[in-house]
């Protein structure tokens, strides 16, 4: 099943200063964040009731997200995944953003990710970089593995995490977390704006300032922890 609802058309925002753009992406410009799954990330398979599953998929469809439901996966050893979807593309204000390297994604995480991409990422790109985002590159979502250096299963093991590595703009520029975090002034401001916006939408957001393992990507998870680094 594929849910394709044409994205709503929004009036383009007027050109504003870079300082105001940061507020737009990290705070004022965000649509209200959806209710988060109150379980901590990585603490289970993220099972939802049938009604909650239907509601989550309906929210994705209403937002114009192109996706297909994923069959539940029971791999064992802490690597199960239920209530996930495969994301195909995300709406921006007047176009669509393609995605790379994503596997299955827990549905509530997909909902938060779509809102962040539209209101936190794309609008910041338009205001700070002067061009909308056409593609979001990732290092993946579902992966049966431990948190680096520990014996604890990563949230990736339940499809409850996404690692974002780069943003491709409509004018052809590619802003990577690895090079842009300490890159040009515009790249630095853009990446910090989208990082702060992610901190408002996800239970856990990790970036280059957290540790060396995250120097090349933003790691986001659902949940209510509010851990932002």
Backbone as a ProteinNet text record, in pm:
[ID]
protein_1_A
[PRIMARY]
XXXXXXXXXXXXXXXXXXXXXXXXXXXXXXXXXXXXXXXXXXXXXXXXXXXXXXXXXXXXXXXXXXXXXXXXXXXXXXXXXXXXXXXXXXXXXXXXXXXXXXXXXXXXXXXXXXXXXXXXXXXXXXXXXXXXXXXXXXXXXXXXXXXXXXXXXXXXXXXXXXXXXXXXXXXXXXXXXXXXXXXXXXXXXXXXXXXXXXXXXXXXXXXXXXXXXXXXXXXXXXXXXXXXX
[TERTIARY]
84.3	0	88.2	55.6	130.6	35.3	69.4	-14.5	49.9	-9.5	44.5	-61.3	-39.2	-129.8	-52.7	-99.1	-24.5	5.8	129.2	164	86.1	52.1	-16.9	75.7	21.9	100.4	105.2	221.4	238.4	297.4	262.8	320.7	468.8	551.3	694.1	722.5	816.2	851.3	935	918.8	999.9	1144.6	1234.7	1376	1398.5	1467.6	1494.4	1641.5	1683.7	1824.1	1861.3	1991.2	2039.4	2000.6	2009.3	1973.8	1828.8	1741.2	1600.8	1580.1	1661.5	1647.9	1677.8	1775.2	1805.7	1686.8	1620.2	1501.2	1392.8	1382.7	1281.1	1298	1419.7	1441.8	1440.5	1500.8	1518.6	1403.2	1319.3	1215.7	1088.2	1084.1	960.3	905.9	993.4	946.5	896	923.2	878.3	728.1	664.1	527	530.6	421.5	422.3	467.6	559.9	611.2	501.3	492.5	390.3	417.7	315.4	333.7	432.4	525.9	630.8	593.5	652.3	641.4	712.4	643.7	702.1	798.7	805.6	906	1042.4	1145.1	1278.8	1319.4	1402.9	1445.8	1530.7	1516.4	1599	1557.2	1438.2	1397.5	1300.1	1274	1180.9	1155.5	1058.4	1033.5	943.1	894.3	811.1	672.2	616.8	485.3	378	291.3	179.3	51.4	-58.3	-186	-231.4	-325.8	-372.4	-422.2	-494.6	-547.8	-435.5	-330.6	-217.9	-141.7	-130.8	-64.1	-140.8	-271.8	-354.1	-344.5	-344.2	-335.5	-201.9	-94	38.1	46.7	-1	2.8	-86.8	-199.4	-288.6	-222.3	-147.3	-76.3	27.5	97.8	194.9	125.8	13	-59.3	-110.4	-166.4	-218.8	-108.1	13.2	125.8	186.3	140.2	194.1	318.7	343.9	461	432	524.7	512.8	581.7	506	561.2	484.1	541.4	471.1	491.1	390.2	407	509.4	584.1	680.9	623.5	645.2	603.5	685.4	621.6	693.9	809.9	919.1	1040.7	1077	1094.1	1131.9	1261.7	1372.8	1503.3	1562.6	1506.7	1559.3	1682.9	1730.8	1851.8	1840.5	1719.6	1700.1	1689.6	1672	1669.9	1535.6	1428.5	1295	1248.5	1157.3	1104.1	957	872.7	730.3	682.7	568.7	504.7	597.8	668.3	762.3	707.7	769.5	733.5	861.8	846.9	955.2	923.2	1007.9	987.6	1042.6	963.4	1004	1042.7	963.4	996.8	916.2	961	897.8	858.1	748.9	709.6	787	815.1	860.2	745.2	767.7	657	600.3	686.8	637.1	706	767.8	833.9	839.6	933.6	952.2	1101.1	1131.8	1269.2	1286.6	1383.8	1412.9	1503.7	1519.4	1595.4	1690.3	1799.5	1892.6	1927	1945.6	1998.5	1906.8	1782.8	1693.3	1636.5	1637.4	1567.4	1436.1	1380.6	1257.7	1277.3	1170.7	1173	1047.4	1064.2	952.2	856.9	727.1	632.5	633.6	629.9	636.3	764.1	875.2	999	986.5	923.7	903.3	820.3	719.2	634.6	715.9	795.7	880.2	983.7	1039.9	1142	1084.6	963.2	900.6	874.9	826.9	803.5	932	1035.7	1165.9	1223	1213.2	1268.6	1202.1	1070.6	998.1	1017.5	993.9	991.3	1126.3	1206.6	1334.7	1449.5	1449.5	1561.6	1539.3	1429.9	1411.1	1398.7	1323.3	1307.4	1437	1516.3	1646.9	1737.8	1731	1813.5	1775.4	1645.7	1602.1	1648.4	1639.3	1672.1	1822.3	1895.2	2038	2123.9	2090.4	2171.1	2118.5	1995.9	1939.9	1888.6	1867.5	1819.7	1749.5	1638	1569.4	1644.9	1607	1666.8	1591.1	1665.1	1604.7	1627.1	1729.2	1759.5	1823.9	1783.9	1846.8	1918.3	2048.4	2127.8	2144.2	2137.1	2151	2250.1	2291.6	2371.4	2282.4	2151.1	2059.4	1974.3	1890.3	1797.8	1809.2	1741.7	1747.3	1882.3	1939.7	2064.2	2077.1	2093.2	2103	2245	2264.9	2399	2389.9	2504.4	2514	2553.9	2528.9	2586.6	2738.4	2808.8	2954.1	3022.4	3104.2	3181	3105.5	2983.6	2903.7	2845.8	2782.1	2710.1	2560.7	2519.7	2378.1	2331.6	2215.9	2161.8	2133.1	2169.8	2140.7	1993	1940.5	1803.3	1786.1	1895.2	1888.3	1837.4	1859.5	1819.7	1668.2	1595.4	1449.3	1393.5	1477.3	1438.6	1394.5	1447.4	1409.6	1520.3	1598.6	1702.6	1732.7	1769.9	1813.8	1942.4	2040	2165.1	2166.4	2167	2160	2299.4	2343.8	2482.3	2498.7	2399.8	2418	2284.9	2288.8	2172.1	2212.6	2138.8	2166	2065.2	2114.7	2029	1987.4	1882.7	1831	1930.7	2021.6	2120.7	2243.8	2241.1	2349.6	2449.5	2448.9	2542.5	2505.6	2606.9	2588.6	2656	2576.1	2627.1	2635.7	2757.3	2775.9	2799.2	2757.3	2782	2932.1	3002.4	3146.6	3223.2	3199.1	3274.5	3208	3074.9	3004.8	2997.4	3011.4	3000.1	3101.5	3220.2	3323.5	3360.7	3263.1	3286.5	3265.5	3201.5	3176.5	3079.3	3071.5	2981.8	2837.8	2793.9	2655.7	2632.5	2727.8	2713.8	2707.6	2792.7	2792.9	2659	2608.3	2481.6	2365	2366.9	2260.2	2258.4	2373.6	2377.9	2345.2	2385.1	2350.3	2201.6	2145.9	2002.1	1922.1	1959.3	1881.9	1908	2027.6	2056.4	1968.3	1958.7	1876.1	1728.6	1686.6	1548.6	1522.6	1619.1	1605.2	1591.8	1663.3	1655.2	1514.8	1436.8	1300	1203.1	1237.4	1143.7	1171.8	1294.3	1331.9	1371.5	1356	1394	1544.2	1618.9	1765.3	1818.1	1906.8	1974.6	2122.2	2205.6	2350	2416.8	2522.1	2594.1	2743.4	2817	2963.6	3018.9	2946.1	2997.5	2979	2909.2	2888.3	3012.8	3058.8	3183.6	3231.8	3350.7	3410.3	3329.1	3256.7	3177.3	3064.7	3026.4	2917.7	2969.3	3096.7	3152.9	3096.4	3037.7	2991.2	2840.7	2765.6	2620.8	2546.2	2416.2	2324.7	2249.4	2248.4	2174.8	2049.9	1931.6	1806.2	1725.7	1658.9	1572.8	1444.8	1336	1215.2	1230.7	1125.5	1129.4	1114.6	1107.1	1084.1	1203	1323.4	1440.1	1490.5	1473.1	1520.4	1671.3	1744.4	1890.5	1944	2006.3	2052.9	2200.2	2282.1	2426.5	2483.9
-118.1	0	123.5	220.1	344.7	459.4	544	658.2	782.6	835.8	953.9	1063.9	1161.8	1274.6	1396.8	1472.2	1588.3	1682.3	1728.5	1816.6	1946.3	1999.6	2126.5	2237.3	2336.8	2448.8	2558	2602.7	2707.6	2830.2	2946.7	3069.4	3072.5	3109.4	3118.2	3223.8	3194	3287.6	3400.2	3523.2	3633.3	3616.2	3676	3672.7	3742.1	3677.5	3736.8	3720.9	3779.2	3772.7	3633.2	3605.1	3474.2	3447.9	3549.3	3530.1	3488	3553.3	3514.7	3377.5	3342.4	3209.8	3101.1	3125.8	3026.8	3005.8	3115	3101	3027	3054.6	2987.6	2838	2791.7	2648.3	2583	2648.2	2584	2604.7	2705.2	2732.9	2781.1	2909	2969.3	2902.4	2867	2814.2	2672.2	2601.8	2464.4	2457.3	2364.4	2331.8	2262.7	2264	2196.4	2051.9	2012.1	1875.4	1777.4	1664	1565.9	1501.9	1442.7	1372.1	1259.3	1247.6	1147.8	1020	912.6	785.5	800.7	773.4	799	692.2	579.3	479.5	528.5	498.4	534	456.5	515.8	445.9	325.3	221.5	103.7	15.2	39.9	-38.3	-148.4	-168	-272.2	-261.3	-336.2	-335.6	-222.7	-142.1	-29.3	-69.9	-173.2	-222.1	-119	-94.7	-4.7	-84	-35.6	-97.6	-73.3	-153.2	-140.9	-0.5	60.4	194.4	295.6	282	374.3	357.1	234.1	209.7	276.9	259.8	322.1	474.2	527.4	672.1	725.2	655.7	699.9	699.8	593.4	587.5	693.1	720.7	824.7	961.6	987	1113.5	1129.9	1022.1	1028.2	1060.8	993.1	1018.3	1160.2	1211.5	1347.3	1450.6	1419.3	1510.8	1505	1412.6	1400.9	1316.7	1235.5	1147.3	1026.8	993.1	873	758.3	651.8	541.9	414.2	302.1	174.3	109.4	42	-26.8	-139.9	-162.8	-272.6	-386.9	-508.2	-623.3	-628.6	-672.9	-686.2	-784.2	-753.6	-833.6	-885.1	-1015.6	-1075.9	-1153.6	-1080.6	-1139.9	-1201.3	-1168.4	-1220.5	-1146.4	-1179.7	-1120.3	-968.9	-919.7	-776.1	-698.1	-767	-700.4	-717.6	-693.9	-701.1	-561.9	-559	-431.3	-448.8	-370.2	-371.9	-230.4	-221	-91.7	4.3	-49.5	31.3	58.6	155	189	207.8	199.3	235.2	372.7	471.5	605.8	617.1	673.7	688.8	832.2	928.7	1069.9	1150.4	1274.5	1361.8	1493.1	1553.8	1681.6	1797.2	1898.1	2027.2	2123.7	2253.5	2346.5	2343	2325.6	2328	2227	2126.8	2024.6	1896.2	1807.9	1684.9	1661.5	1591.8	1557.6	1406.3	1363.2	1220.8	1180.5	1050.1	996	888.2	868.4	762.2	674.6	546.6	447.2	412.1	454.9	421.9	281.9	208.3	81.3	111	16	33.9	137.6	212.2	315.4	301.4	298.9	294.8	410.2	382.8	481	614.2	619.1	749.3	826.6	756.4	822.2	879.6	804.9	853.3	980.7	987.3	1105.5	1226.8	1209.5	1319	1359.9	1261.6	1287.9	1370.1	1337	1410.3	1555.5	1579	1715.5	1794.5	1731.2	1797.7	1831.9	1739	1762.5	1881.6	1892.2	2000.1	2135	2138.4	2265.9	2305.3	2208.9	2239.9	2243.8	2151.7	2141.1	2226.4	2201.7	2268.9	2420.5	2465.2	2609.4	2676.3	2607.9	2662.8	2671.2	2570.9	2572.5	2689.6	2712.8	2823.4	2957	2975.3	3103.8	3125.3	3022	3037.2	3007.6	2899.4	2859.9	2918.5	2969.6	3030.2	2931.2	2805.3	2702.2	2594.4	2540	2433.4	2301.1	2208.2	2074.9	1983.7	1912.2	1816.6	1672.6	1649.5	1512.7	1513.1	1418.1	1396.3	1261.9	1264.4	1142.4	1089.7	959.1	898.4	783	742.1	620.5	502.1	524.6	414.8	431.2	331.1	330.4	196.6	93.6	-36	-103.7	-151	-227.7	-302.8	-433.8	-516.4	-505.7	-412.7	-390.9	-325.4	-324	-262.4	-115.7	-41.5	91	74.6	157.6	144.2	141.6	40.2	29.3	-25.7	-77.6	-130.7	-266.2	-332.7	-456.4	-433.8	-306.9	-272.2	-252.7	-304.5	-290.5	-144	-105.1	29.5	41.2	162.9	187.3	151.3	147.4	102.8	-41.5	-118.4	-258.8	-277.6	-171.1	-175	-76.4	-29	70.6	201.2	229.1	348.9	453.7	457.9	559.8	581.4	705	740.4	819.7	791.1	866.5	949.6	1082.5	1174.3	1226.8	1211.9	1246.2	1369.5	1402.6	1514.7	1563.2	1685.2	1746.7	1798.1	1757.8	1802.2	1911	2027.1	2141.1	2142.4	2216.9	2224.2	2286.4	2370.9	2434	2346.6	2222.7	2128.5	2116.3	2208.2	2199.4	2083.4	2024.2	1913.7	1950.6	1961.1	1999.5	1874.4	1833	1714.5	1755.4	1670.5	1697.4	1694.6	1603.3	1588.5	1715.2	1770	1886.7	2018.7	2019	2144.8	2191.5	2099.6	2138.9	2247.3	2237.9	2340.5	2399.8	2406.1	2455.7	2605.2	2648	2789.7	2842.1	2973.1	3031.4	2986.7	2989.1	2949.3	2802.5	2716.3	2573.9	2550.7	2618.8	2602.9	2645.9	2758.5	2808.9	2718.7	2671.1	2582.2	2452.4	2387.9	2260	2274.7	2383.8	2403.8	2435.8	2502.5	2529.9	2400.6	2312	2188.6	2094.2	2100.9	2020.4	2064.9	2196	2245.4	2216.4	2222.5	2187.5	2040.6	1955	1811.8	1789.6	1867.2	1852.2	1879.7	1959.8	1989.5	1879.1	1799	1701	1557.5	1528.3	1390.9	1377.5	1256.5	1231.6	1233.8	1190.5	1190.5	1245.4	1342.3	1397.6	1407.3	1342.8	1344.5	1395.7	1476.2	1530.9	1533.8	1607.9	1609.9	1654.2	1737.5	1783	1679.4	1570.7	1466.7	1381.1	1320.5	1243.7	1219.4	1162	1142.5	1048.6	955	860	928.8	1050	1122.8	1244.9	1245.5	1360.5	1377	1268.8	1275.8	1257	1262.9	1247	1295	1318.6	1342.7	1213.4	1170	1050.1	1096.5	1050.8	1090	966.3	975.2	867.8	929	850.8	898.4	884.4	912.3	896.4	1030.1	1026.1	1147.6	1194.8	1145.7	1179.2	1320.2	1381.2	1515.7	1527.8	1427.5	1428.2	1491	1608.8	1685.7	1717	1661.5	1688	1707.4
0	0	0	-78.1	-81.3	-56.9	34.4	66	7.7	-93.4	-156.9	-155.1	-73.9	-67.8	-111.5	-210.4	-257.6	-143.3	-130.9	-19.8	-26.3	89.3	94.8	46.8	-13.2	-62.3	43.3	74.6	172.1	102.9	154.2	101.6	133.6	36.2	62.2	167.8	253.1	357.1	298.6	345.6	295.5	336.8	261.7	294.6	427.5	517.3	646.8	679	788.6	827	870	870.5	913.3	1057.7	1142.2	1282.8	1296.8	1222.5	1227.5	1167.8	1068.5	1008.2	1108.8	1195.1	1296.9	1389.2	1423.1	1505.7	1431.8	1302.4	1221.6	1225	1206.9	1200.2	1335.9	1434	1563.4	1658.1	1628.8	1727.3	1662	1619.5	1574.8	1450.6	1355.8	1229	1236.1	1341.3	1351.6	1372.4	1302.9	1338.7	1473.5	1548.6	1679	1666.6	1752.2	1747.1	1783.6	1713.6	1746.2	1881.2	1939.2	2066.2	2048	2140.2	2127.4	2199.6	2152.2	2222	2355.9	2464.3	2595.2	2640.7	2571	2607.1	2561.8	2636.1	2595.3	2472	2384	2264.5	2298.4	2219.9	2237.6	2353.4	2411.2	2526.6	2491.4	2365	2322.9	2174.7	2125.6	1982.3	1939.1	2033.2	1997.2	1954.8	2016.8	1977.9	2010	1913.2	1930	1913.3	1971.7	1947.4	1804.2	1758.3	1620	1589.4	1683.7	1660.5	1646.6	1729.5	1722.3	1591.9	1545.2	1417.1	1304.6	1304.1	1200.1	1206.6	1328	1343.3	1291.4	1324.4	1279.5	1127.5	1064.8	918.3	856.8	921.9	871.3	877.7	985.8	998	888	855.5	746.9	615.1	589	465.9	457.1	567.3	569.2	548	591.5	575.6	435.9	352.3	217.7	207.1	309	306.6	218.1	129.3	46.9	119.4	150	227.7	198.2	241	240.6	377.2	431	559.5	547	653.3	657	739.8	695	774.5	903.4	1010.8	1137.4	1121	1188.2	1178.9	1317.3	1329.4	1457.2	1436.5	1445	1420.9	1546.5	1662.5	1787.4	1833.7	1952.2	2009.9	2020.5	2048.4	2064.9	1936.7	1826	1695.8	1625	1697.9	1640.1	1598.7	1504	1456.9	1423	1488.4	1459.4	1430	1361.8	1333.9	1260.7	1163	1085.8	945.6	879.9	742.2	661.5	530	438.8	381.3	408.8	357.8	216.5	127.5	-11.8	-44.3	-0.6	-17.5	82.2	106.5	204.5	138.2	181.3	123.8	184.3	101.3	151.2	127.4	134.5	116.5	-24.7	-124.7	-262.1	-353.5	-294.2	-374.3	-290.7	-324.6	-248.3	-226.9	-116.6	-83.8	-93.7	-171	-179.7	-64.5	-44.1	68	18	88.8	49.4	168.5	140.8	234.9	352.1	348.9	460.5	445.9	555.6	565.4	638.2	705.3	780.6	890.5	920.5	1023.5	1109.1	1240.3	1334.1	1302.6	1292.8	1241.9	1316.1	1450.2	1517.6	1486.9	1468.6	1429.6	1288.9	1198.1	1061.7	1060.9	1147.4	1156.9	1202.9	1306.4	1355.1	1250.8	1183.2	1082.4	967	924.1	813.7	852.3	976	1020.6	1031.8	1085.6	1097.6	960.7	866.9	733.3	665.2	682.4	615.2	682.9	813.8	883.5	943.7	981	1041.9	944	846.1	752	628.3	557.3	429.2	443.9	543.1	558.4	602.2	684	721.3	599.6	512.2	391.1	301	285.6	201.1	256.5	387	446.3	463.9	497.9	526.6	404.3	332.8	217.3	86.6	89.3	-31.2	-132	-91.5	-184.2	-103	-153.8	-80.8	-87.4	-1.9	0.7	-94.7	-176.2	-268.6	-226.3	-140.9	-99.9	38.7	120.3	249.9	244.8	268.1	266.3	408.6	422.6	555.4	550.9	670	685.1	721.1	723	745.7	869.6	891.1	1004.8	1077.9	1028.9	1095.9	1075.4	1185.4	1180.8	1312.6	1306.4	1426.7	1482	1575.5	1630.2	1767.3	1835.1	1966.7	1956.3	2063	2075.5	2077.7	2002.4	1990.2	2126.7	2146.5	2269.1	2388.6	2366	2475.7	2436.2	2531.5	2504	2494.4	2483.8	2480.4	2336.7	2305.7	2170.8	2138.8	2018.2	1969.3	1935.6	1938.3	1893.8	1746.8	1672.7	1533	1524.6	1629.4	1628.3	1626.6	1658	1655.1	1553.3	1462.2	1360.5	1425.6	1545.1	1618.2	1617.3	1511.2	1497.9	1350.1	1317.1	1182.2	1195.1	1109.2	1103.8	976.3	991	876.1	847	722.4	689.3	602.2	518.6	426.3	370.6	315	253.6	115.7	13.3	-122.8	-157.5	-198.1	-227.7	-374.7	-403.1	-539.7	-635.3	-584.5	-672.1	-693.7	-641.6	-665	-552.4	-458.7	-347.3	-254.7	-195.1	-101.7	29.7	134.7	266.3	351.6	384.1	466.8	611.7	703	844.3	871.2	807	829.6	794.2	675.8	630.3	666.3	672.2	693.6	836.8	934.2	1074.3	1109.2	1049.9	1066.6	931.6	842.6	707.5	696.3	587	566.3	672	682	783	760.2	635.9	606.5	640	605.7	636.9	786.9	861	1007	1065.4	1021.2	1075.1	1036.1	912.6	866.2	946.5	961.2	1031.2	1179.2	1240.1	1381.1	1397.6	1299.4	1304.3	1295.3	1202.7	1187.9	1305.4	1362.9	1481.3	1597.9	1621.4	1730.5	1705.9	1580	1547.2	1576.8	1547.2	1577.4	1727.8	1806.4	1951.7	2003.4	1930.2	1971.7	1932.6	1832.3	1777.9	1820.6	1858.1	1889	2035.4	2088.3	2225.8	2246.6	2145.6	2149.2	2018.4	2026	1908.2	1939.7	1858.5	1877.8	1751	1767.7	1653.6	1678.2	1594.4	1603.7	1738.4	1810.7	1939.9	2050.8	2021	2122	2138.5	2029.4	2032.4	1890	1877.3	1745.4	1658	1720.1	1642.2	1565.2	1608.6	1542.7	1465.3	1431.9	1362.2	1220.9	1165.8	1027.5	1011.5	1121.9	1107.9	1231.1	1212.6	1322.7	1348.9	1473.7	1513.4	1587.3	1542.6	1607.6	1644.2	1760.3	1811.2	1866.6	1871.6	1939.7	2090.4	2163.9	2308.8	2379.1	2509.5	2587.1	2666.4	2635.9	2716.1	2701.6	2585.1	2562.3	2571.8	2522.1	2527.2	2399.3	2409.9	2293.7	2310.8	2221.4	2226.9	2086
[MASK]
+++++++++++++++++++++++++++++++++++++++++++++++++++++++++++++++++++++++++++++++++++++++++++++++++++++++++++++++++++++++++++++++++++++++++++++++++++++++++++++++++++++++++++++++++++++++++++++++++++++++++++++++++++++++++++++++++++++

